Amino acid sequence: MPITRNRLAKSIAPATVAAALIITTLGAAVPAGAATPVGDTARTLPGTHPEWATPQADAGAADAAAPATARIYLAGRDASGLAALARAVSDPHSPDYGTYLTSAQVQAKFGATPEQVKAVTDWVSAAGLTVSASTAHYVQVSGSTAALSKAFGTGFHNYRTADGTHRAPTTDAKVPASVSDAVLAVSGLADAIHKNSSSATSVREAEQRMNAAAKAGPDKKDPATLPTVPTCSEDGYGSKTAKGAPEGYEKNEPFAPCSYIPTQLRKAYGVSDAKVSGKGARVAVIDAYGLPTMEQDANHFSTLHGDQPFKPGQYTEYVTPAQWTHQDECGGPDGWAGEEALDVEMVHGLAPDANVVYVGGNSCYDEDLYDAMAKVVDGHLADIVSNSWGEIMHGKSGDIDPAVVAADNQIFQLGAVTGIGFTFSSGDCGDSSPGAAATGVNCQADTNQAQADWPSASPWVTSVGGTALELGDKSGKYGHEVSMGDLRSVLSADQKSWSPMPGKFYFGGGGGVSKDFAQPWYQQGVVPDSISKTAADGTTSKTPLRATPDIAMSGDLVAATLVGFTSGGAYSEGGFGGTSVSAPETAAMFANAIETRGGRALGFANPALYDRADTNAFHDVDDNAVHTKRGNVVDLGVINNTLRVRLYKIGADYGLSASNGYDTATGLGSPGKGFFKSFALKK
């Protein structure tokens, strides 16, 4: 693609519409001729010559003197041994289950040797490049494009794209045999960069349907007409009929539920009944940048809604404002504030006694988010890592940089062997197809096929889908769930009809079968061949493939979750939706499970989750089993200071649906009444 994607973890401030995944590129020059790397047989790095760099788009040789950078990820020792151990310590049926290594032990057993690092350093230095940064995971280099060409045995040309002119290798890059075993992958050779988007986090289309506003008192209008103030169902799902609204999918549709607060979610998902609070567990939240008032806002939010604020030392954060970059492209700290607040407040809300660590990437670009993940793993800062961002793997302008996939998977495996698990939101664009992107508000327009998003598709993470949670009554008792997916219609000016009718796809949980990864061992016997042998884009496979998501929780826009944070100097609250809600909720549930295990780490959770398939550990979400009248709601809220009315049909995801057993909308289902008990250690 004309851009190497950097996961742009998208965050949305209150009263802002969820934006589609934004892709930004950085211009760079490229040298023409290239020298072959010194050594015996050079090793080719597939995918480093991007698909968009075609002969037809060739604009000539890049400036050999132009500055260039690249990141060389280190393979370390015994990659196959690392994967095998990550599986063994994560599999409940393995004798090594739960026998984790320390970070120091992992580095000694699997990290790059000093000799490997020296070999890489000598190689790039001999080519005229300078090592600008070096960690346990990579060597960052800079220099002229000519030096880059010499080091990697390829020319660099400029190529015309719809997004401007960009530099890229004329052929796949190569590394000399002398360092072949030391190099995992190389990123940054092409100058176009993809960003990640926070996987949904949308403030229900800026509709500030706040609980406070919804409870502002009785409307003075005739009861046969619509209210003139924001209105929602307070006493359980569908408890308040939208009188005065025209007939939609059926007569007398209810108002959407008031935005949920943590006490309701804890009740609905069995946290309150299990009397767990995440005590003894640590959860890390990764986003870009950092909200300076985060702890203060989380404490204020908790106090306002009947919960306890963070205790001294319970919340910590790692942010480096002096090193923040790409703020214009990424939306800056303000653009990420809503996502950060959502993630932190959901974790604290569902696991009130868990320690929460916020780690802010220095931008929304891939390398900076990778650095944040590596910081958590290397320092063992947490037991679970919540991530609410992602990107498509295949687009009109090309495929995801393979270096991103390789480096991320290595970090996930390193986390697994030390007892750290990662949750990732599955996206908010249904099957991420062009059809979904045509009308979906949180889709990446560049998509060229139905697909599962990255990193959600990784076999080494817990992919989290979304549901629309329906509370049974005012007490917050669990009622029903359907898959997260909304068709939307707008009320006409004369308030007599909806347009369009039926509505168009607006927002929906991500998922699907990835054609990029084989079926992981833990899905065998649970995900049927009828699902696993057909990729999201319709291509068939002789062998099973990785299916997503693994689990799902509340995240729909019309069953939104209340979030509060400071923006523009003022604290406010609004309803948020998306699998950006579901991922931190799930991380909090894992923290509560750790408490039931006496504080013992859960690690990479997927093998344990699939071991509990078809038990009462999960609510088996089935769209077909829910009464149709529970599937449509009227939303009456404020958009740009104007009262607007919308009709939503829920349980209507694009290309995905929930059915009996495993499905690609909600995976195994949502945590059920037996979830925590199933993790309790036997005495």
N, C-alpha and C positions, 0 to 999 in steps of 0.2 A: 504494500500500500504506500501511498505517497507519504506516509508518516509512520514512524515507529511509535507504537502507542505507549504512552505513559499513563498508567492508571490515574485518572483524575478523580479522586474521591470527591464527588460532588456534594456540596452541602447547600441547603437552601434556607435562607433567613425567613422569619415569620412573614406572612403576607406576600410571599413570592411564589411564582409558578415554578413547578419542577421543570428544569430545563433538560433538553435532550443532551446526551453525552457530547461534550464539546471536544473537538480535536484541533490542536494547535500545532503549528510546525515552526521550526527555527531554521532560518536560512543558513547555508554554509557553502563554501567553495570546495571544488574537488580537483585533484591532480589527474593528469591524463595517463601517461605510461606508468607501468608498474614493474618492479623488480620481483623476481621469485625469491621467496624466503631462503636464506642460507640453510643448508642441511641436506639430509638424505631425501626421503620422500615426504613432501609437505602434506599436511592433513587439511582437507577442505572443510569449511564451516558452512553447511547447507543453510540456505535462507538469508545469508548476509547480502546477497544481491537481490534486492526486493523486486516484486513482480511489476511494480509501476515503472521501473527503470528499463523501458523498452527501446529498441532501436528507433521506432517512430517518434519517441519523445526526447531523443538524444539532442541536447543543445550544445554539445561540444565539451572538450576537456575542461575540468575545473582548474582554478588558479592553484598552481603548485605551492605558492607561498602562503596561501590562506591558512589561518589557524584551524586546527581540528583536534578533537578529543575522542577517546574510546574507553570503554571499561572492559577489562579482561577478567572474567570470572574464573576462579581457581577450582579445579576439579577435586583437589584434595586426594586423600588416599582411600582406596577401596570403596568406590561408589556403589558397587553391587552389594558389598557388605553392609553399607549404610542402609540401603533399601530393605535388605533382609532383616536387619535388626529393628528398623522402624516398624516392620510388620510384626515381628515376634513380640515386642514389648506392648503392642497395641491390641493383640488378638487374645480375647479371654480364654481361648482354648490352647494357647501356647504355654509351655512351662516357664517361659521368660516374661509372661504378662506382668506388666507393672514394674519390671526390674529396670529402672531407668538409670542412665548415666548422668554424671555431673557435666557441666559445661566444659570443665577442664579435661575430663576423661574423653569427651567427644572430640575435642580439639586434638588430643594426643592420638586418638585412634583413627579419626577420619579427616582431620584438618590437613591443609597443605603443609608440606615439610619446608624447612628453611632452604633446602636445596632446590625445591621446585620454584619457590619465590625468587631465588637468586637467578635461576635459569631464565625465568620470564623477564626479570628486570634487565639482565644482560642482553637478552634478545632485543627488547624494545629500545634500549639505550644505544645499541650498535646501529640501529636503524635511524637514529637521530631524534627519538622521542624522549620526553622527560616524564618520569613518574611523579605525578602531582598528588596522588593519594594512594595509600595501601592499607588494607585491612586483612583480617583473617579470611575474607571471602573474595577479594578482588584486588587488582592493580589498576589504578586509573592513570591514563597516559594523555599527554598533550604534546603538540608540536605542529609542524607544517603538514599540509596535505601530502606533500611529496614524501615526507618521512613516514606517514601513515601508509602510503602506497608501497614503500619499500618494505615495511614491516610485514604487511599482509598480502603481498604478492598480487595486487590487483590495481588496475587503474581507477581513477575517479572522474566521473563526468557529471555535468549538470543535466537534469532532466525536467522537461516541462510537465506540470501536472495541473489539475483543476485548482489546486491550492497554491500555485506559484511554481517557481523553479527551485529544485532541490538537488543536492549532491548525493551521489550514491556510488558504491563500487560497480565497476563495469562487469565483473564476474564475482562469483562467491569468493570470499576471502580465504586465505590459507595461513596455517601456522607451521613452522618448521618442525621436523620430526623430533628435534632436541627438546621441544617444550610441549609436544603433542599431548602427552599424558597429564600435563599440569594444567591445561586449559579446558575449562568446561564449556564456555561460550564467550562471545564477544558482542557487546552492544554499542551502539552509537556510531557505527561506520557510515550509516546514512544519516543525513542531518534532519530528517523529518521525524517528529515525535508525537506519538499518540498519548493522550492523557486519559486517566480513568475518571469515571463519574461515580459519585456517591450513589450507590445502588438504590436509588429511589428517592429517598428523603424528600418528599415533596410536601409542601404545606398545602394540603388539599386545594390546589389551584388558587392559593392565596385566599381561600375562603376562611376567614377568621371566625370559624364557628366555635367560639370559646365557650366553655361551660358557664362562665360568669355571665356572658351575654345571653346565653340560652335561658338562663334562669332569671332574667331581668324582670319578670313579672308578667301578668296577663296582658294580652294584646287587647286594645280597646275596640278593634274592628268587629264587624259582624262575624259570629263563629262560622258562618258558611263561606267566609272568604279567607284567603291566606293571611297569616300574620304579617306585620310590618317591621318585625324585629327578628334577628337571628333566632332560629328555633330548632330544637333537637329533641329526641326521645330520651327522657331522663330515667325512666323506670324500666329498664330492660329494653331489649331490641324490639323496635316497632311498637312501643307503648303509646305513642302519640300519633294519631292519624293526621295526615296533611289535608285537612278539610279546606275546600275551596280550590284545590288543585285539579286540573283537568284529568280525565281518565288517561292512564298510561298503559302499562303492561297489563294491569287489572285495576279495578276500582279501589278507591280508598287506600292508596299506598301510605305507609307510615313515614314520618320524618326519620332521617338518619339518626343513629345513636349519638348522644353527646360524647365528646372525646373522652376516651378511657383514661383513668389515672391508675397509678401503680397498685393501689389497694384492690381495685377491681380485677386487675390482671393477676395478682397473686391469688385471689380467691378463685378465679376462673380456672387457673392452671394448677390448682392443688397445692400451691406453696403454703398458703395459710393453714390448710388442714394438716399438712405434713409437719408444720411447725419448724420449718427450715429457713435459714436466712443467709446462707452462703458463708457462714462463719468458718474461718480457716482457709478460705480460698482467695486467690488473687486473679483479677481479670484486667487485662490490658485492652485499651481502646486505641486504635490507630486511625488517624485522619491526617489532614494537612494543616499546618500552621497551629494556631492555638488561640482560644478565647481567654483573655486575661481575667475575666470574671467567672470562670467556669465553676470553681468550688463555691464561690459566693452564690451564684445563680442556682446551683444544684441544692444547696442548703435552703435557699429561699423557697424554691419549688417544693421541696420535701415538707418544710414547715407549713406552707400554705395548704397542703393536701393531707395533713394528718400523719406524716411520717417523720422519722428522726433524721436530722442532718448528719453529714459525715462527722465521725469522731476525729479528734486531733490525730493526724498521721494516717488516717484511713484513706485519704486521697492524696496522690502524688502525681506530678507531671514532669515530663521532659520535653521542653521546647527550647529552640535556639533562634529567637527572633533576628539576631544579627546575621544569620545565615539564610534567612528566607529568600527565595528566588521565585521568578515567574508569577508574581502576584497578579499581574494584569491578566495573564492567560488563565490562571486558576481561580480567579474570583477573590483572591486575597483572604485574609483572616475573617473578614466580615461574611464573605460568601460561604465559608466553611463553619461558621459559628453554629448555625442551626443543626447541622449534622453532628458536630461534637457534643452539643448539649443533649440532643436526642440520645446518642449512644451512652453517654455517661449517666444520664438520668434513668434510662431504661435498665442499665446494669444495677445501679444503686436501688432503683425502685423494686426490682424483682429479687435482688439478693442484698438486702440492706446492710448486712454485716460483712460482706466481702470487701477486701481491699481493692481499690480501683486505681489503676495506673494509666494515665493518658500519655501517649507518645505521639508527638506531632511531626509529621514529615516536613521537610523544608520547602516542599512544593507538592503539587499534585502529580508530578511526573513519576514515572516508574522507578527510576533509580532512587529517588528520595523516599518513596514509600517502601521500597526494598530495604533501605537503610534503617527505617523505623522498625521493620519486622526483625531484621538482624540484631538490632539493639535489644529487643525483648528476648530473643533466643540466646544471644551471647551472655547477657547478664542474668538470664533466668528471672526476668522481672515479673512473670505471671504464670499461671497454670492454663489459662484460656486467653485467647486473643480474639477480640471482636473486630471485624472489618466490614464496613458498609460501602464498598466501592467495587467496581469491576468494569469490564469492557468486552466487546465482541472480539472473536478470534479471526473472523473472516469478513472482509469488506470489499467494496467496489474498488478500492485502491490497494488491495493486497491483504496479506495475512499478518497476524501478530508476529512480532520479532521472536524467533525461536529462543533467543538468549533470555528473554523475559521468562518464558515458560521453564527453561532449564534451571535458571537461578532461583526462581520462586520455589519450584519443587524441591530443590536441594535444601532450602531454608525450612520448608515444611517437614521434611524428613529429619533434619537436625533437631527441630522442635519436638517431633514425635519421640525420638530416642531419649530426650531429656524430660519427657512427661508434659509437654506443652501441646495443646490442641488449638487449631485455628477454625473459627467460623467465618464464612463469607456469605453475604447476601447474594441471591441468585439473579437479581435484576428486577426491573419493573416494566418490562416490555414484552410480556408473554414469551413466545418462542423466538423473540428478537429477529423476526423475519421482516422483509420489506413491507409486507401487508400490515403487520403490527406497527411498524415505524411510520406508516402513512398518516396515522391519526393519533398514535400514542404520544403522550406528553413527556415521557422519560425514556425515549428510545434514541439510539444512535442512527442517524439517517444514512450513514455510510454502509449499513448492513446490506449484504447481497444474497443472504440465505437464512433460513431458519437455523438456529444454533443455540448451544449452551454457552454462557458467558465464561470468561476467565476473570479471576482465579477460581470461581465457583466450580468449574469443570474439573479441576485438579483432583485426582484420586486420593490426594493426601490432605484434603480439607473437608470440613462439614459444610455442605452447601445448604443454605437455609431459604426455603420458599416462603410464600405468604398465604395467609387466610383472611377471610372476613369473619371475625369473631362475633357471635350473637349471644349476648348475656341473657339468661333466662328471666331474671327479675332484678329489682332494685338492689338486692343484696350483692349482686355480682356473681351469682351462681352461673356455672357454665350452661349454655343453652345448646347452641349448634355452631358449626363452622362450615363454610364453603370455601372454595378456592378463591384466591385474591384475583379479581378480574372485573372490570367495570365497563359497561357501555353507557355513554352519556348522551342525554338530550337536554335542550335548553327551552325554558318556558318562553312562549311568544309574548310580545309586548301587550297584547290584549288579554293575556292569561287564559286563553282558551285552548291552547294546543301545545304540543312538544315538538321540537325540531332538532335533528331529524328523528323520525320514528319508524323503525327501531333505531336506537342510538348507535353511535359509532364507538369503536374501541377507544378507550381513554387511558387506561392504566391497568397493569396486571402483573402478577408474580412471574418470575422467570423460571426456566427449567428446560428440560429436554435431554435427549441422548446425544452425547458428544461423539462425533466421528474421529476425534483426535486422540482418544485414549481407550485402551482395552478395558473391559470390565474388571474392576478390582475384585480381589478374592472375597471380600466381605459381602458383595452383592450377589454372589453365586447362590442359587437356590431361593432367592427372595425376589429379585427382579426377573420377571418371566422373559423368555426369548422373544415373545411377541412384542415386547417393548425394547429390549436391549439389542436386538439385531437390526433395528431400523433407526438410523440417525435422524435428528430433527429435520434435516433437509430432505428426507425421503430416501436417501441412498441406503441400500441394504448391505449387511455385513454377514459373512459366513460365521464369524465369531462374535460373541457378545461385546458390547461397548459400555462405557461409563455412562450411567444415567444420573440425572440431577432433577430436583434437589434430593437431599437425604432426609430432611425433616422440615417442618413448617410451623410458623406461629403467626399470631395476629399482626396484620400490617396493612390492611386495605385502607384506601383513602376515605371510604364512606363508613368505616368503623375505625376512625382515626385515634391516635394516641396524643394526649396533651403533653406539650413540651414548653418549658419556659427558659428564656435567656435574655441577656442584655444586648441591645442593638441600638446604636445611635444614642447611647447614654441612658436609655430607658429600658426597664425590664418589662417584658410582655409575654403572653402565653398564646399558643395556637395549636390546632390539631395537625399532626404530621402523619403521613402514611408511607408505605413502601416496605420492601424487604430490608431497607435500612433500619426499620423498626424491629423486624423479626430477628435479624442477626444478633443484636445485643441482648434481646430477650432470651434467645437460646443460650448465649454465653452465660447469662445469669442463671438459667436453669441448670447448666453444667456445674456452675459454682455451688448451687444448692445440692446437686448430686454428690459433689466432693464432700460436703458436710456429712451426708448420710454414710459416706465411706470412711468416716472418722478422720477426714482431712487428707486422705490418700489421693494423689493426683489421678484424674481420669485420663489424661493424655489425649492422644488422637482418638476421638470418641466413636468414629464410624463403625468399627468392628463390634463394639459393645451395643450400639444402636441396632444394627441389623440382627444381632443375636436376640433381640427382643421383638423382632417383627411379629405381627399378628398376635400380640398379647395386650393386656390392659395397660401396658406402659405407654400406649399411644391411643389417641382418638383417631380412628380410621376415617378421615375426611372423605365424604362421598357426596358430590354435588347432587346426584340423582336421588339421594335419600332424604333431602330436605324439602319441606313443603314449598311450593313455588311462591306463595305469598310472603315468604321470608326472604325472597331474593330480589326485591326492588324497593328502593327508598327515594324519598325526596330530600334534597339537601337545600336548606335555606340559610345562606350566609352572606358575608360581605366581601365583595371583590372591588378593590380600588375605591373604597368608601361608598360603594353602591350595593344595595341589597339585590342579590341575584338568586334565582331558583333553578335548580337542576334536578333532573330525574336520572337515577342510576339503576341499571340492572346489574346485580352483583352475581358472583359465581359464573362469570362469562369471560374467562381469560381467553387470549388470542392464541389458538393452536394448542392449548393445554386445557385439561379438565381433571377434576378429582373423581376417582371411582374406587370401587372396593379393592382393597389391597394396595400394593405399591402403585403410585402413579407419578407422572412427570409434572404435576402441578404442586403436589404437597408431599411427595416422597412417601415415607413410612407413615406420615400423619403428624399430628401435634402431640405434645406431652399429655398423657392421660392420667387417670387417677392412680395408676400403679407405677408411674414413672419413677418416683423417688424410692419407693419401697423396693423396686427391682435392683437398685444400686446399693442398698444397705448391705453391709458386710455381715456374713453369718457368724454368729457367736459360737 
